[in-house]
Amino acid sequence: MTESERPRRRRSRSRRRRRARLRRALLGALVVASLLLTVGGWVGFRGWQARSHLLNAAGLARELSAQVVGGDTDRALRTLAALQEQAGAARAATDDPGWALGRRTPIAGDDLDAVRQIAVAIDELARQAFPTLLRTDLTSLVPTNGRLDLARLTSVSTELSGVNEAVQRTRRDLAVVPADRLVDQIRKALTDLRGEIDRLASLTTAADQGARLLPPLLGAKGSRRYLLVSQNLAELRATGGMFGAYAMIEAENGKVKMGLQGSSASLGRFTPALKLPAETRALWTDLPGIYPADVNLSPHFPTAAALYREMFRRKTGTTVDGVLAVDPVVLSYLLKATGPVLVPGGVPLASEKVVQTLLNDSYQRLDVRQQDTFFAASAAAVFDAFFKKNVNPRVLLSAFDRAITERRILFWSARPEEQRTFGDSRMAGTLPEQDTVPTVGVFLNDGSGAKLGYYLRPTANLTVGECRPDGRRELRLRVTLRSTAPKSGLSESVLGLGLAGDPYTARTLVSIFSPAGGAVLEARLDGVETALGSGTERRRQVATASVDVGPGSERGLEVTVLTAKTGVGQAELWLTPTASPWTTQVHSAPSCDQ
């Protein structure tokens, strides 16, 4: 071989090697493309199957819910069997190697994984939670002939705990499924399912807690006494309304009767003031320790309940085992289950009118002393009917669930081991010191010395802002207070002290509680920077603005709030329950790691 031929031979071998590598690469690409097309086609086919089964399951779940609430057990059992079949088929359609491979792809993986999680969640509920709920005798949760059968209640406790555990597990599994990058249809399906399971979880939690706690609370091991306190939403306080009237509940072996009744005014004032937590005193001076009507200026119900219990003990010499607080809206929910109730004196209370009757009409026709008597008698009459009338347990559970969700039923036990069972649940009214999701509190206290809270129409909008370099997020809050009060014609009982100057102007102290570990940065009232009182409570910064709202007018408070370090893009609101429900909206954002 000549010197000139060698380079040509080397170039020829090099070209052959490159062509061979190219052929192998093309062949490999063809194999991979064929595999992806095959898998994609298979996943598409299985996805079409899963979608069909999931749509059927969703419709059946809605039917099942209506049948359970309506007490139609026979139809509910047939619906459950069909739901289990469709949910199982959806789960099977998303449980094969092709689907598993598709879940690892960068484009469609999140969507396929979310569909899989939705199918698993519905199947788990259909097989582990719903059958037990249908078997459970919910009548054991309501009284018969004035008494709760504590033995029957104890017997269903284990079953209800199992159901609640299954629901809570499913709820936790769905909560960690990222929704930010899903296609719209799947994201909506995930969001809707989360909402339904949240509602189911609150119901099963209430039933589970009730089955476990009611026997000891209702005297299974000795008699108990509680104060039933009515929160007067016409004069706002942070937990709802001023503690206006009370009735003592006596319970023994499941039988409940009403005892002494009275008003907060009858307890007088306490000097020197009762001892207060340092943070409460810094925010509200000694007022909660002096006046029974001011114990709940703070939204932390255990503090308010303990103060009220001690005031009652000092005045009457009677020590109670706990405090139960309700408001007229709760009574309206319960009256849907019991039907109208006649209050001593001949005044009927009906679900549609009880809030207006108690918070408006009574102030026009009764003097202060008569009002207190009427409030106490009304709450006692409704709860007496609850224990003595035969009511639909599902309607009653629905009423309690709604009231607890809205924080309109609050309970505190003086026995620490029982109080710990409630934890940070809504019924405990416990302002938590840690947040899973950043929570902003908006709490209202009347500053007028009047009963104008009935006319307030509040709204709250919370928007999650950008992620900051230090790991915190800014939240933008807008609170609007609108008054529907007339400009004349209200009684002296409604107008009260008129501390805002104009007796028809409602002065409201709006307290903004930052998320745990966060801060309140600034506030503007109707676009103008406004002064804020400040303090801290349970690791939350508190800023309070005084807002005067004239009859027929509206004021807007805009507040910028800072979270602690967080990656999540969601936020929650905790609000003072009012006579007219809040209009709220929370605008979430992508998580900071997106």
CORZI-V984744 format. One record per residue. N is the residue number from 1. D_FIRST is the distance of its C-alpha to the first C-alpha in Angstrom with 2 decimals. Layout:
n=N d_first=D_FIRST
n=N d_first=D_FIRST
//
This chain:
n=1 d_first=0.00
n=2 d_first=3.75
n=3 d_first=6.65
n=4 d_first=8.17
n=5 d_first=6.26
n=6 d_first=6.94
n=7 d_first=10.65
n=8 d_first=10.89
n=9 d_first=9.85
n=10 d_first=12.33
n=11 d_first=14.89
n=12 d_first=14.75
n=13 d_first=15.41
n=14 d_first=18.08
n=15 d_first=19.71
n=16 d_first=19.91
n=17 d_first=21.50
n=18 d_first=23.93
n=19 d_first=24.86
n=20 d_first=25.49
n=21 d_first=27.66
n=22 d_first=29.44
n=23 d_first=30.16
n=24 d_first=31.55
n=25 d_first=33.60
n=26 d_first=34.94
n=27 d_first=35.78
n=28 d_first=37.50
n=29 d_first=39.37
n=30 d_first=40.44
n=31 d_first=41.74
n=32 d_first=43.59
n=33 d_first=44.99
n=34 d_first=46.15
n=35 d_first=47.74
n=36 d_first=49.46
n=37 d_first=50.70
n=38 d_first=52.00
n=39 d_first=53.63
n=40 d_first=54.92
n=41 d_first=56.43
n=42 d_first=57.95
n=43 d_first=59.30
n=44 d_first=60.67
n=45 d_first=62.42
n=46 d_first=63.77
n=47 d_first=64.77
n=48 d_first=66.75
n=49 d_first=68.43
n=50 d_first=69.18
n=51 d_first=70.62
n=52 d_first=72.91
n=53 d_first=74.15
n=54 d_first=74.64
n=55 d_first=76.66
n=56 d_first=78.84
n=57 d_first=79.24
n=58 d_first=80.28
n=59 d_first=82.97
n=60 d_first=84.22
n=61 d_first=84.35
n=62 d_first=86.60
n=63 d_first=88.82
n=64 d_first=89.01
n=65 d_first=90.05
n=66 d_first=92.85
n=67 d_first=94.06
n=68 d_first=94.12
n=69 d_first=96.09
n=70 d_first=98.40
n=71 d_first=99.01
n=72 d_first=97.83
n=73 d_first=96.42
n=74 d_first=96.09
n=75 d_first=93.93
n=76 d_first=92.01
n=77 d_first=91.04
n=78 d_first=89.71
n=79 d_first=87.82
n=80 d_first=86.34
n=81 d_first=85.02
n=82 d_first=83.30
n=83 d_first=81.95
n=84 d_first=80.48
n=85 d_first=78.76
n=86 d_first=77.20
n=87 d_first=76.26
n=88 d_first=74.68
n=89 d_first=72.67
n=90 d_first=71.44
n=91 d_first=70.41
n=92 d_first=68.59
n=93 d_first=66.74
n=94 d_first=65.31
n=95 d_first=64.51
n=96 d_first=61.25
n=97 d_first=57.59
n=98 d_first=56.70
n=99 d_first=59.49
n=100 d_first=58.59
n=101 d_first=54.98
n=102 d_first=56.31
n=103 d_first=58.56
n=104 d_first=55.50
n=105 d_first=54.00
n=106 d_first=54.44
n=107 d_first=56.14
n=108 d_first=58.55
n=109 d_first=58.78
n=110 d_first=62.02
n=111 d_first=63.74
n=112 d_first=62.80
n=113 d_first=63.91
n=114 d_first=67.22
n=115 d_first=67.91
n=116 d_first=67.28
n=117 d_first=69.73
n=118 d_first=72.33
n=119 d_first=72.12
n=120 d_first=72.46
n=121 d_first=75.42
n=122 d_first=77.38
n=123 d_first=76.72
n=124 d_first=77.83
n=125 d_first=81.04
n=126 d_first=81.75
n=127 d_first=81.50
n=128 d_first=82.69
n=129 d_first=85.14
n=130 d_first=86.77
n=131 d_first=88.01
n=132 d_first=89.84
n=133 d_first=91.30
n=134 d_first=92.74
n=135 d_first=94.16
n=136 d_first=95.71
n=137 d_first=99.39
n=138 d_first=99.52
n=139 d_first=103.31
n=140 d_first=103.32
n=141 d_first=102.26
n=142 d_first=105.42
n=143 d_first=109.06
n=144 d_first=111.47
n=145 d_first=115.22
n=146 d_first=114.75
n=147 d_first=112.59
n=148 d_first=108.93
n=149 d_first=108.31
n=150 d_first=106.49
n=151 d_first=105.75
n=152 d_first=103.96
n=153 d_first=102.18
n=154 d_first=100.89
n=155 d_first=99.70
n=156 d_first=97.37
n=157 d_first=96.04
n=158 d_first=93.22
n=159 d_first=92.04
n=160 d_first=92.10
n=161 d_first=90.17
n=162 d_first=87.43
n=163 d_first=87.28
n=164 d_first=87.14
n=165 d_first=84.37
n=166 d_first=82.24
n=167 d_first=82.89
n=168 d_first=82.17
n=169 d_first=78.90
n=170 d_first=77.75
n=171 d_first=78.86
n=172 d_first=76.83
n=173 d_first=73.69
n=174 d_first=73.93
n=175 d_first=74.73
n=176 d_first=71.27
n=177 d_first=69.40
n=178 d_first=68.01
n=179 d_first=69.38
n=180 d_first=68.09
n=181 d_first=64.79
n=182 d_first=66.05
n=183 d_first=66.43
n=184 d_first=70.01
n=185 d_first=71.09
n=186 d_first=69.94
n=187 d_first=71.28
n=188 d_first=74.65
n=189 d_first=74.73
n=190 d_first=73.99
n=191 d_first=76.62
n=192 d_first=79.23
n=193 d_first=78.64
n=194 d_first=78.93
n=195 d_first=82.22
n=196 d_first=83.60
n=197 d_first=82.63
n=198 d_first=84.16
n=199 d_first=87.42
n=200 d_first=87.24
n=201 d_first=86.47
n=202 d_first=89.52
n=203 d_first=91.69
n=204 d_first=90.42
n=205 d_first=90.70
n=206 d_first=94.30
n=207 d_first=95.14
n=208 d_first=93.50
n=209 d_first=95.29
n=210 d_first=98.54
n=211 d_first=98.45
n=212 d_first=97.80
n=213 d_first=100.09
n=214 d_first=103.04
n=215 d_first=104.63
n=216 d_first=105.18
n=217 d_first=105.87
n=218 d_first=108.54
n=219 d_first=110.37
n=220 d_first=108.89
n=221 d_first=109.73
n=222 d_first=112.68
n=223 d_first=114.06
n=224 d_first=112.19
n=225 d_first=113.31
n=226 d_first=111.24
n=227 d_first=111.89
n=228 d_first=110.91
n=229 d_first=110.45
n=230 d_first=110.34
n=231 d_first=108.10
n=232 d_first=109.82
n=233 d_first=107.05
n=234 d_first=109.55
n=235 d_first=109.39
n=236 d_first=105.75
n=237 d_first=104.44
n=238 d_first=100.83
n=239 d_first=100.88
n=240 d_first=102.61
n=241 d_first=106.25
n=242 d_first=109.18
n=243 d_first=110.49
n=244 d_first=113.67
n=245 d_first=115.28
n=246 d_first=114.88
n=247 d_first=116.02
n=248 d_first=115.89
n=249 d_first=114.21
n=250 d_first=115.41
n=251 d_first=113.30
n=252 d_first=114.04
n=253 d_first=112.38
n=254 d_first=110.79
n=255 d_first=114.01
n=256 d_first=114.15
n=257 d_first=117.18
n=258 d_first=117.86
n=259 d_first=119.99
n=260 d_first=121.05
n=261 d_first=120.04
n=262 d_first=120.19
n=263 d_first=118.51
n=264 d_first=116.53
n=265 d_first=119.34
n=266 d_first=121.72
n=267 d_first=119.67
n=268 d_first=120.63
n=269 d_first=118.75
n=270 d_first=117.70
n=271 d_first=118.46
n=272 d_first=116.95
n=273 d_first=113.74
n=274 d_first=111.85
n=275 d_first=108.88
n=276 d_first=105.70
n=277 d_first=102.00
n=278 d_first=101.29
n=279 d_first=98.77
n=280 d_first=101.28
n=281 d_first=104.04
n=282 d_first=101.85
n=283 d_first=101.12
n=284 d_first=104.53
n=285 d_first=107.01
n=286 d_first=109.58
n=287 d_first=110.23
n=288 d_first=108.51
n=289 d_first=110.64
n=290 d_first=113.89
n=291 d_first=114.00
n=292 d_first=113.12
n=293 d_first=112.03
n=294 d_first=109.36
n=295 d_first=107.71
n=296 d_first=104.68
n=297 d_first=103.85
n=298 d_first=100.66
n=299 d_first=98.41
n=300 d_first=98.04
n=301 d_first=100.45
n=302 d_first=100.91
n=303 d_first=102.41
n=304 d_first=104.77
n=305 d_first=105.82
n=306 d_first=106.55
n=307 d_first=108.67
n=308 d_first=110.62
n=309 d_first=111.24
n=310 d_first=112.69
n=311 d_first=114.88
n=312 d_first=116.20
n=313 d_first=116.92
n=314 d_first=118.82
n=315 d_first=120.89
n=316 d_first=121.67
n=317 d_first=121.16
n=318 d_first=118.82
n=319 d_first=115.28
n=320 d_first=112.83
n=321 d_first=109.57
n=322 d_first=107.47
n=323 d_first=107.37
n=324 d_first=106.23
n=325 d_first=105.86
n=326 d_first=105.80
n=327 d_first=106.49
n=328 d_first=108.18
n=329 d_first=104.84
n=330 d_first=104.37
n=331 d_first=107.83
n=332 d_first=106.84
n=333 d_first=103.90
n=334 d_first=106.12
n=335 d_first=108.81
n=336 d_first=106.34
n=337 d_first=106.43
n=338 d_first=110.13
n=339 d_first=111.66
n=340 d_first=114.34
n=341 d_first=116.31
n=342 d_first=119.89
n=343 d_first=120.49
n=344 d_first=123.97
n=345 d_first=126.08
n=346 d_first=124.99
n=347 d_first=121.79
n=348 d_first=119.01
n=349 d_first=115.38
n=350 d_first=112.77
n=351 d_first=108.99
n=352 d_first=108.78
n=353 d_first=111.52
n=354 d_first=111.64
n=355 d_first=109.53
n=356 d_first=111.71
n=357 d_first=114.85
n=358 d_first=114.09
n=359 d_first=112.40
n=360 d_first=114.37
n=361 d_first=117.43
n=362 d_first=118.94
n=363 d_first=119.06
n=364 d_first=121.06
n=365 d_first=123.74
n=366 d_first=123.98
n=367 d_first=124.93
n=368 d_first=122.74
n=369 d_first=124.50
n=370 d_first=124.34
n=371 d_first=120.64
n=372 d_first=119.76
n=373 d_first=121.78
n=374 d_first=120.19
n=375 d_first=116.60
n=376 d_first=117.20
n=377 d_first=118.99
n=378 d_first=116.24
n=379 d_first=113.41
n=380 d_first=115.60
n=381 d_first=116.57
n=382 d_first=112.97
n=383 d_first=111.84
n=384 d_first=114.99
n=385 d_first=114.14
n=386 d_first=110.60
n=387 d_first=112.02
n=388 d_first=114.80
n=389 d_first=113.46
n=390 d_first=111.15
n=391 d_first=107.96
n=392 d_first=104.63
n=393 d_first=102.34
n=394 d_first=99.23
n=395 d_first=100.97
n=396 d_first=102.24
n=397 d_first=98.83
n=398 d_first=97.37
n=399 d_first=100.12
n=400 d_first=99.50
n=401 d_first=95.73
n=402 d_first=96.15
n=403 d_first=98.68
n=404 d_first=96.54
n=405 d_first=93.41
n=406 d_first=95.44
n=407 d_first=96.82
n=408 d_first=100.35
n=409 d_first=101.20
n=410 d_first=100.92
n=411 d_first=101.99
n=412 d_first=102.39
n=413 d_first=103.55
n=414 d_first=105.41
n=415 d_first=103.87
n=416 d_first=100.51
n=417 d_first=98.98
n=418 d_first=99.66
n=419 d_first=98.58
n=420 d_first=95.20
n=421 d_first=94.60
n=422 d_first=94.56
n=423 d_first=91.91
n=424 d_first=90.76
n=425 d_first=91.70
n=426 d_first=93.32
n=427 d_first=96.64
n=428 d_first=96.74
n=429 d_first=96.54
n=430 d_first=94.54
n=431 d_first=92.64
n=432 d_first=89.43
n=433 d_first=88.05
n=434 d_first=84.43
n=435 d_first=82.66
n=436 d_first=79.98
n=437 d_first=79.83
n=438 d_first=81.33
n=439 d_first=84.97
n=440 d_first=87.28
n=441 d_first=91.02
n=442 d_first=93.53
n=443 d_first=97.05
n=444 d_first=100.32
n=445 d_first=103.69
n=446 d_first=106.81
n=447 d_first=108.17
n=448 d_first=111.07
n=449 d_first=113.41
n=450 d_first=113.62
n=451 d_first=112.56
n=452 d_first=110.32
n=453 d_first=107.13
n=454 d_first=107.96
n=455 d_first=107.24
n=456 d_first=103.82
n=457 d_first=100.68
n=458 d_first=97.64
n=459 d_first=93.96
n=460 d_first=90.88
n=461 d_first=87.32
n=462 d_first=84.60
n=463 d_first=81.12
n=464 d_first=78.22
n=465 d_first=76.53
n=466 d_first=73.20
n=467 d_first=71.61
n=468 d_first=72.26
n=469 d_first=69.92
n=470 d_first=72.36
n=471 d_first=72.05
n=472 d_first=75.44
n=473 d_first=76.31
n=474 d_first=79.06
n=475 d_first=81.32
n=476 d_first=83.51
n=477 d_first=86.87
n=478 d_first=89.50
n=479 d_first=92.92
n=480 d_first=95.47
n=481 d_first=99.14
n=482 d_first=101.30
n=483 d_first=105.04
n=484 d_first=106.94
n=485 d_first=110.29
n=486 d_first=113.15
n=487 d_first=114.81
n=488 d_first=118.21
n=489 d_first=120.12
n=490 d_first=118.70
n=491 d_first=121.07
n=492 d_first=121.63
n=493 d_first=119.94
n=494 d_first=116.69
n=495 d_first=116.97
n=496 d_first=117.75
n=497 d_first=117.64
n=498 d_first=115.75
n=499 d_first=113.87
n=500 d_first=111.60
n=501 d_first=114.67
n=502 d_first=114.75
n=503 d_first=115.81
n=504 d_first=113.58
n=505 d_first=110.44
n=506 d_first=108.28
n=507 d_first=106.94
n=508 d_first=103.95
n=509 d_first=102.14
n=510 d_first=98.46
n=511 d_first=96.54
n=512 d_first=92.73
n=513 d_first=91.10
n=514 d_first=87.50
n=515 d_first=84.93
n=516 d_first=85.11
n=517 d_first=83.71
n=518 d_first=83.64
n=519 d_first=85.82
n=520 d_first=87.79
n=521 d_first=86.60
n=522 d_first=88.90
n=523 d_first=91.31
n=524 d_first=92.71
n=525 d_first=95.83
n=526 d_first=95.82
n=527 d_first=93.08
n=528 d_first=94.97
n=529 d_first=94.03
n=530 d_first=96.61
n=531 d_first=97.90
n=532 d_first=96.94
n=533 d_first=98.61
n=534 d_first=96.05
n=535 d_first=95.73
n=536 d_first=93.65
n=537 d_first=94.11
n=538 d_first=91.91
n=539 d_first=88.84
n=540 d_first=89.23
n=541 d_first=90.30
n=542 d_first=93.31
n=543 d_first=94.32
n=544 d_first=97.58
n=545 d_first=98.66
n=546 d_first=102.14
n=547 d_first=102.00
n=548 d_first=105.18
n=549 d_first=105.06
n=550 d_first=108.02
n=551 d_first=109.29
n=552 d_first=106.97
n=553 d_first=104.36
n=554 d_first=100.85
n=555 d_first=99.05
n=556 d_first=95.34
n=557 d_first=93.96
n=558 d_first=90.28
n=559 d_first=88.80
n=560 d_first=85.39
n=561 d_first=84.60
n=562 d_first=81.85
n=563 d_first=80.42
n=564 d_first=79.26
n=565 d_first=75.50
n=566 d_first=74.36
n=567 d_first=71.32
n=568 d_first=73.21
n=569 d_first=74.04
n=570 d_first=77.29
n=571 d_first=80.82
n=572 d_first=84.27
n=573 d_first=87.84
n=574 d_first=90.90
n=575 d_first=94.08
n=576 d_first=97.84
n=577 d_first=99.19
n=578 d_first=101.52
n=579 d_first=104.08
n=580 d_first=101.73
n=581 d_first=98.13
n=582 d_first=95.52
n=583 d_first=93.04
n=584 d_first=89.70
n=585 d_first=86.04
n=586 d_first=83.09
n=587 d_first=79.85
n=588 d_first=76.93
n=589 d_first=73.52
n=590 d_first=70.00
n=591 d_first=69.64
n=592 d_first=68.29
n=593 d_first=65.01
n=594 d_first=64.09
//
